[in-house]
Amino acid sequence: MLSFLRRPAPPEAKASAAALATFHTTGRPAWTPRDLAALTRESYVRNAIAHRCVRLIAQSAATVPLAVSVAGRPQTDHPLAVLLSRPNPAQDCCALLESLYGHLQIAGNAYLEAVSGPGSTPSDPVGPPRELHTLRPDRMRVIPGQGGWPEGYEYRVGGRAHRFTQSDDAAPILHLKTFHPLDDHYGLSPLEAAAIPVDIHNAASRWNKALLDNAARPSGAVVYNGPDGGTLSEGQYARLKDQLETRHQGSANAGRPILLEGGLDWKPMSFSPSDMEFQKAKDSAAREIALAFGVPPMLLGLPGDATYANYAEANRAFHTQTILPLVRKTLSALTHWLGPRYGEGVSVDVVKPACEESAKS
């Protein structure tokens, strides 16, 4: 891949046209009012509930078995089936689809690039593709045409850009997106819809961490009972404050007794009702995050959820209502995108259970 940065690849070489961007820093998305990089860090990277929801959906959907059919008859040795089993040298089918579904959950958009065979050019791809690659949504920009429909895509990072020109016969880019009622070209991610409960959940976690750093107990007050209503001098106050911060805060100082002198008295404070509600607010935010992604809270181990009678019922609802619609939508798009390049009647669909096939026969 480093050689691709130094010299143009020969026409017969198989390589992603966007490989030049692999070693650069992330760009700033232009398709959402939120910063995708910051939203990803706060949600997917730092929030366990959102992270697990994205991973659970992406991995479950990627492992759904696929079949390539011609006129309704599955063919395991079809060239499209061979391509999907090994879409590029670095990924197999599950790895490619997992990244595709992950981008769709995090960004609301997912892009798949078809690298055409020998003799083709990016502006005129002909014939079946030789490789498939997922492209990062935060680096992609839609180029609208005169009629409002996308006429191309621009993949830009670090001042360098590659433009993909769409054509009706063999479009190099497949753009998958979720429904967004206020945007013509980009989708709305479940992660963005769950941004508010994610912030609440993260804030509650930070509050709990601060409580643990403070010896896992509520704060108290040092009361000075000086003669005739006297007050501490500035030097005494500064010394007392420094002693409390350095010797009595943090987990390493848990349980250390406080030595008070000169009329000082320690008054511990109990948890207020609002403090006791923090865990409930955190659990409620976690269930809202799971709701935005379509993941039953029971599958995440969240307490206090009795929506489903048992784990098997929750898992069945998850696959029926979340995984299968996502997979069928993706495979329908793949069929319309790649099917015509292999001839008429070529389609990609979910492998049906043997019991269902026998019932039909």
Buried (B, 14 or more C-beta within 10 A) or exposed (E): EEEBEEEEEEEEEBBBBBBBBEEEEBBEBEBBEBEBBEBBEBBBEBBEBBEBBBBBBBBBBBEBEBBBBBEEEBBEEBBBBEBBEEBBEEBBBBBBBBBBBBBBBBBBBBBBBBBBBEEBEBEEBEEBBBBBBBBBBBBBBBBEEEEEEBBBBEBBBEEEBBBBBBEEEBBBBBBBBBEBEEBEBBBBBBBBBBBEBBBBBBBBBEBBEEBEEBBEBEEBEBEBEEEEEEEBEEEEEEEBEEEBEEEBBBEEBEEEEEEEEEEBEEEEEEEEEEEEEBEEBBBBBBBBBBBBBBBBBBBBEBEEBEEBEEEEEBBEBBEEEBBBEBBEEBBEBBBEBBBEBBEEEBBBBEEEEEEEEEEEE
